Amino acid sequence: MATINSLGDVQRCIKKWQSILTNETEVMNCFNQGNSINYVNKYDFAQLGNTNLHVYPGVDTDGKFYMFLLPAALDVPNVSSIQFSAFTVCKVEPNLGDSNQIPTQEAILRIDTWKKDYGAWTKNQIQKKSVTGGIFEAFHMPASYMIQSDKYITYLGLQTDASAATGLTADLITTDIKYANVYYDTVMPVPPFDKINFNLL
């Protein structure tokens, strides 16, 4: 089993993710591993002066699918100066439960749409890459609602979007474990969101 314990490991995983984005089988192998990440918010966003997170997908050498959370304030152009300790490393895992603040019903719909339709969505995103931009490379995740030391679950979701070529857009839906019926959806996937300042891409 591979371990992730350095900036180099994180970069390798992100590059591996980017290298498979046009391979439906490999992307599906990742998505089949789960639909959520669990983590404790270790960041003091007030001290950082920026309440946004950059969320980078990655694939380890053993094929395990991860999400790497990094405060936007620490995602600097001189990538070699980024400390490994600045990352929250999250293995993507299944969450079989029902799963800006959105109504519970809408959150559950998006999470369930992912569970039901991620296969068809993945195929369409890859086959229509010239129109869709392909599979997400990262997420911009405003996190002003996050409380330091609270535990969160973030789910992969699909949101209905009439302007999207496939009719669906990738999404992340976050809930604080203490308030399990309160959901937040503030993310923007990259692409189509501009990857400027995503220095690990």
LOVOBA-736019 format. One record per residue: residue in one letter; x, y, z of N, C-alpha, C in turn. Coordinates in steps of 0.001 Angstrom, whole numbers, padded with zeros to 6 digits, always signed. Example, Ala and Ser with C-alpha at 12.3 -4.5 7.8 and 13.67 -1.06 7.14 Angstrom:
<recs>
A+013190-005690+007800+012300-004500+007800+013200-003300+007800;S+012850-002250+007080+013670-001060+007140+012900+000030+007870;
</recs>
This chain:
<recs>
M+000844-001178+000000+000000+000000+000000+000892+001245+000000;A+000597+002164-000882+001367+003403-000981+000979+004352+000152;T+001894+005231+000485+001597+006248+001492+001865+007621+000897;I+001177+008596+001424+001339+009976+000973+001878+010757+002152;N+003150+011150+002075+003744+011853+003207+004693+012965+002791;S+004511+013480+001563+005357+014591+001129+004657+015383+000032;L+005131+016598-000198+004620+017415-001294+004804+016678-002619;G+005932+016000-002779+006177+015234-003999+005128+014158-004226;D+004696+013493-003144+003648+012478-003254+002337+013112-003712;V+002002+014275-003145+000780+014983-003533+000849+015359-005012;Q+001967+015930-005434+002125+016336-006831+002019+015134-007771;R+002621+014016-007387+002556+012804-008203+001111+012345-008364;C+000349+012370-007282-001050+011945-007328-001884+012872-008211;I-001667+014176-008095-002403+015140-008920-002062+014928-010396;K-000791+014739-010697-000375+014506-012092-000988+013219-012634;K-001053+012192-011797-001674+010934-012225-003140+011171-012553;W-003847+011938-011711-005254+012256-011985-005371+012961-013332;Q-004533+013953-013552-004588+014694-014810-004287+013790-016002;S-003432+012793-015815-003050+011916-016927-004153+010934-017321;I-005129+010700-016445-006185+009731-016763-007496+010391-017164;L-007548+011700-017225-008819+012400-017420-009532+012075-018725;T-008851+011497-019686-009505+011107-020937-009712+009597-021020;N-009415+008886-019949-009551+007433-019923-010746+007062-019041;E-011866+006764-019688-013103+006501-018960-012950+005375-017941;T-012261+004307-018301-012096+003165-017399-011353+003572-016133;E-010256+004301-016285-009475+004699-015110-010220+005713-014245;V-010929+006655-014873-011713+007623-014095-012810+006889-013329;M-013476+005939-013999-014528+005171-013328-013956+004335-012183;N-012738+003804-012337-012107+003072-011231-011988+003969-010002;C-011681+005237-010220-011598+006187-009101-012977+006463-008524;F-013930+006823-009385-015265+007176-008914-015961+005998-008236;N-015640+004777-008638-016246+003598-008017-015770+003376-006582;Q-014700+004056-006172-014166+003878-004815-014988+004591-003754;G-015774+005588-004148-016572+006287-003155-017085+007612-003645;N-017824+008280-002761-018476+009533-003117-018317+010612-002049;S-017408+010407-001088-017291+011406-000022-015901+011374+000608;I-015583+012478+001299-014357+012555+002098-014738+013045+003484;N-014043+012549+004498-014250+012968+005887-012979+013644+006369;Y-013117+014753+007069-011930+015472+007533-012299+016424+008658;V-011283+016811+009420-011409+017846+010440-010811+019111+009847;N-011538+020220+009931-011003+021487+009428-009902+021955+010374;K-008665+021934+009898-007534+022342+010738-007107+023778+010471;Y-007815+024473+009590-007371+025796+009161-008066+026924+009921;D-007303+027935+010267-007831+029169+010840-007905+030174+009694;F-009059+030212+009030-009198+031041+007835-009046+032523+008131;A-009443+032956+009321-009270+034368+009686-007790+034728+009700;Q-006980+033850+010248-005541+034098+010293-004935+034067+008889;L-005455+033217+008022-004935+033115+006657-005361+034290+005781;G-006455+034953+006161-006925+036099+005387-007630+035722+004097;N-007999+034452+003951-008689+033984+002751-009496+032765+003167;T-010776+032764+002860-011645+031677+003317-011940+030657+002222;N-011039+030514+001266-011252+029559+000182-010296+028379+000296;L-010788+027234-000128-009961+026034-000230-009815+025664-001699;H-008664+025139-002055-008482+024497-003346-008525+023001-003079;V-009349+022297-003823-009523+020860-003653-008989+020174-004907;Y-007911+019429-004740-007248+018752-005852-007501+017250-005790;P-008110+016654-006817-008190+015199-006880-006819+014613-007203;G-006585+013390-006754-005331+012709-007054-005487+011203-006969;V-004600+010502-007673-004610+009041-007687-003222+008562-007300;D-003155+007717-006274-001867+007201-005825-001420+006040-006717;T-000190+005600-006527+000380+004532-007357-000390+003224-007219;D-001079+003044-006095-001874+001831-005900-003305+001984-006406;G-003596+003118-007078-004917+003342-007653-005925+003964-006712;K-005546+004245-005470-006466+004860-004506-006744+006309-004905;F-008011+006714-004754-008488+008042-005144-008512+008943-003910;Y-007908+010121-004031-007799+011073-002926-008292+012450-003341;M-008601+013261-002341-008798+014697-002512-007825+015370-001549;F-007111+016367-002060-006145+017117-001265-006685+018523-001069;L-006946+018897+000189-007449+020225+000511-006276+021117+000867;L-006256+022314+000277-005190+023279+000520-005806+024666+000555;P-005597+025433+001625-006112+026800+001638-005578+027579+000436;A-006457+028327-000215-006056+029107-001390-004904+030047-001052;A-004889+030569+000165-003824+031495+000575-002456+030823+000574;L-002426+029506+000699-001156+028775+000747-000797+028124-000592;D-001676+028265-001586-001430+027719-002926-000665+028775-003720;V+000640+028769-003559+001499+029843-004082+002211+029401-005360;P+002593+030382-006215+003282+030048-007466+004574+029259-007269;N+005319+029542-006204+006539+028785-005923+006123+027491-005216;V+005669+026533-006027+005080+025302-005501+006004+024585-004524;S+007298+024627-004763+008229+023905-003887+008236+024458-002463;S+007697+025660-002269+007650+026234-000921+006380+025843-000159;I+005460+025135-000807+004239+024694-000125+004605+023557+000831;Q+004267+023727+002080+004559+022712+003097+003544+021572+003001;F+004019+020345+003085+003120+019199+003058+002083+019306+004176;S+002485+019832+005324+001572+019951+006469+000403+020894+006194;A+000475+021694+005128-000622+022597+004785-001801+021845+004170;F-001569+020633+003697-002620+019846+003053-003420+019045+004067;T-004693+018852+003767-005493+017827+004412-005667+016739+003364;V-005159+015552+003650-005198+014432+002714-006427+013589+003042;C-007305+013418+002063-008560+012703+002285-008719+011583+001270;K-008849+010361+001744-009145+009252+000848-010637+009292+000533;V-010970+009148-000738-012373+009118-001149-012943+007758-000756;E-014075+007799-000050-014678+006578+000484-016173+006581+000221;P-016780+005396+000227-018228+005356+000045-018951+005858+001288;N-020046+006535+001075-020936+006925+002156-022318+006510+001705;L-022844+005480+002324-024085+004885+001861-025320+005527+002463;G-025137+006425+003419-026278+007083+004035-026901+008108+003117;D-028133+008541+003470-028729+009633+002715-027890+010868+002972;S-027750+011058+002085-026835+012144+002206-027397+013636+002002;N-022459+028045+000094-023684+028679+000403-024698+027630+000872;Q-025567+027464+001850-026425+026462+002426-027525+026147+001434;I-027760+024895+001231-028821+024484+000325-029782+023604+001094;P-031031+023524+000646-032011+022696+001346-031587+021230+001353;T-031928+020558+002420-031572+019152+002574-032028+018334+001373;Q-033252+018561+000921-033792+017795-000205-032935+017983-001460;E-032497+019212-001727-031648+019485-002896-030282+018827-002728;A-029711+018891-001531-028409+018262-001278-028487+016762-001514;I-029507+016139-000970-029666+014696-001128-029892+014341-002591;L-030651+015166-003310-030866+014928-004737-029538+014941-005499;R-028689+015923-005229-027403+016020-005925-026487+014838-005584;I-026468+014459-004315-025648+013316-003888-026165+012033-004537;D-027484+011849-004524-028074+010656-005130-027901+010643-006647;T-027951+011823-007279-027722+011901-008727-026313+011441-009051;W-025343+011820-008204-023970+011325-008413-023954+009797-008336;K-024526+009256-007259-024506+007805-007059-025124+007070-008251;K-026188+007637-008786-026937+006983-009852-026335+007235-011235;D-025833+008448-011489-025497+008858-012857-024029+009155-013122;Y-023138+008947-012138-021749+009350-012395-021126+008581-013553;G-021546+007361-013791-021000+006581-014903-021322+007207-016250;A-022594+007503-016473-023002+008131-017737-022408+009528-017855;W-022386+010265-016739-021818+011621-016765-020339+011571-017139;T-019590+010648-016539-018160+010515-016835-017943+010240-018317;K-018681+009285-018846-018553+008931-020268-018830+010154-021142;N-019908+010878-020859-020258+012067-021647-019210+013163-021525;Q-018714+013392-020317-017706+014442-020123-016449+014146-020937;I-016046+012887-020967-014836+012503-021698-015088+012505-023202;Q-016202+011909-023637-016482+011837-025071-016726+013213-025684;K-017274+014130-024907-017594+015472-025418-016648+016523-024846;K-015395+016121-024588-014434+017007-023925-014294+018356-024619;S-014354+018384-025942-014188+019655-026654-015297+020641-026304;V-016438+020130-025866-017565+020987-025485-017658+021143-023972;T-017398+020047-023234-017596+020050-021780-016388+020553-020999;G-015209+020484-021611-013977+020791-020883-013406+019561-020201;G-014141+018447-020229-013662+017200-019650-013988+017064-018170;I-013291+016132-017538-013472+015847-016111-012784+016941-015291;F-013338+017254-014134-012761+018294-013269-011320+017975-012908;E-010499+019023-012839-009102+018895-012413-008935+019324-010963;A-009861+020128-010474-009798+020655-009105-011141+021313-008804;F-011288+021795-007576-012461+022570-007181-012012+023798-006409;H-012698+024912-006633-012554+026120-005819-013678+026033-004790;M-013329+026015-003506-014323+025769-002461-014271+026858-001397;P-015114+027898-001509-015197+028871-000423-015579+028159+000881;A-014932+028527+001971-015109+027791+003224-015325+028720+004411;S-015927+029877+004176-016121+030845+005261-017025+030302+006365;Y-017864+029324+006060-018765+028736+007048-018065+027707+007936;M-016873+027280+007576-016194+026221+008324-015629+026732+009646;I-015805+025921+010668-015321+026238+012007-014089+025381+012274;Q-013026+026029+012716-011791+025297+012987-012056+024185+013995;S-011531+023014+013745-011618+021801+014567-012935+021052+014430;D-013919+021586+013702-015145+020826+013456-014871+019769+012394;K-015650+018672+012449-015517+017594+011472-016543+017794+010362;Y-016110+017534+009127-016959+017721+007958-016950+016480+007086;I-018031+016312+006345-018102+015331+005269-018400+016123+004005;T-017640+015852+002964-017904+016461+001667-018208+015343+000683;Y-019346+015476+000003-019817+014473-000942-019610+014946-002374;L-019315+014011-003260-019387+014301-004680-020858+014339-005062;G-021214+015280-005923-022589+015403-006373-022649+015807-007832;L-023828+015698-008397-024095+016202-009742-025300+017116-009657;Q-025121+018313-010175-026165+019327-010137-026728+019506-011541;T-028051+019540-011651-028682+019818-012933-028291+021219-013371;D-027840+021322-014621-027363+022604-015152-027687+022648-016640;A-028738+023390-016989-029181+023463-018383-028108+024019-019304;S-027194+024826-018773-026151+025413-019616-024984+024458-019856;A-024916+023364-019109-023830+022391-019278-024133+021483-020469;A-023100+021128-021220-023272+020297-022415-023917+018954-022095;T-023643+018415-020919-024210+017120-020527-025460+017266-019659;G-025837+018498-019337-027001+018742-018493-026718+018635-017008;L-025491+018243-016651-025099+018091-015253-023717+018685-015040;T-023489+019237-013851-022189+019784-013473-021727+019103-012192;A-020431+018766-012140-019865+018173-010923-019971+019163-009775;D-020146+018635-008579-020411+019467-007420-019812+018803-006182;L-019535+019590-005168-019181+019089-003845-020196+019658-002866;I-020767+018806-002029-021740+019223-001028-021148+018884+000334;T-021065+019873+001209-020394+019716+002502-021385+019866+003645;T-021207+019040+004674-022008+019168+005884-021099+019046+007106;D-021394+019837+008123-020720+019749+009412-021374+018592+010157;I-020595+017660+010649-021146+016468+011292-022067+016824+012460;K-021795+017942+013147-022646+018355+014278-024043+018757+013813;Y-024135+019230+012585-025405+019735+012051-025705+018978+010765;A-025967+017695+010887-026032+016802+009729-027112+017160+008719;N-028074+017985+009092-029109+018339+008125-028876+019722+007517;V-027685+020284+007697-027325+021567+007093-026247+021295+006055;Y-026537+021644+004794-025631+021361+003678-025177+022661+003034;Y-023938+022659+002577-023360+023821+001907-022900+023419+000516;D-023186+024281-000440-022720+024082-001807-022167+025409-002280;T-020873+025532-002280-020247+026803-002652-019147+026606-003681;V-019003+025397-004219-017838+025090-005047-018030+025444-006511;M-016894+025577-007174-016859+025753-008620-015806+024788-009158;P-016194+023893-010095-015218+022954-010636-014265+023621-011625;V-013065+023074-011710-012045+023519-012654-011788+022357-013615;P-012039+022412-014928-012820+023447-015592-014299+023290-015276;P-015156+024229-015596-014943+025414-016419-014360+026607-015666;F-014386+026587-014314-013792+027684-013549-012320+027783-013917;D-011816+028999-014029-010435+029241-014452-009450+028647-013451;K-008404+027995-013957-007431+027370-013057-006293+028297-012669;I-006415+029587-012954-005392+030531-012504-005335+030469-010979;N-004189+030527-010423-003917+030427-008981-004007+028997-008448;F-004342+028031-009292-004262+026621-008905-002877+026160-009331;N-001916+026448-008516-000515+026309-008893-000025+024875-008980;L-000786+023932-008453-000380+022531-008535-000846+021865-009828;L-001611+022589-010644-002059+022024-011933-001048+022323-013010;
</recs>
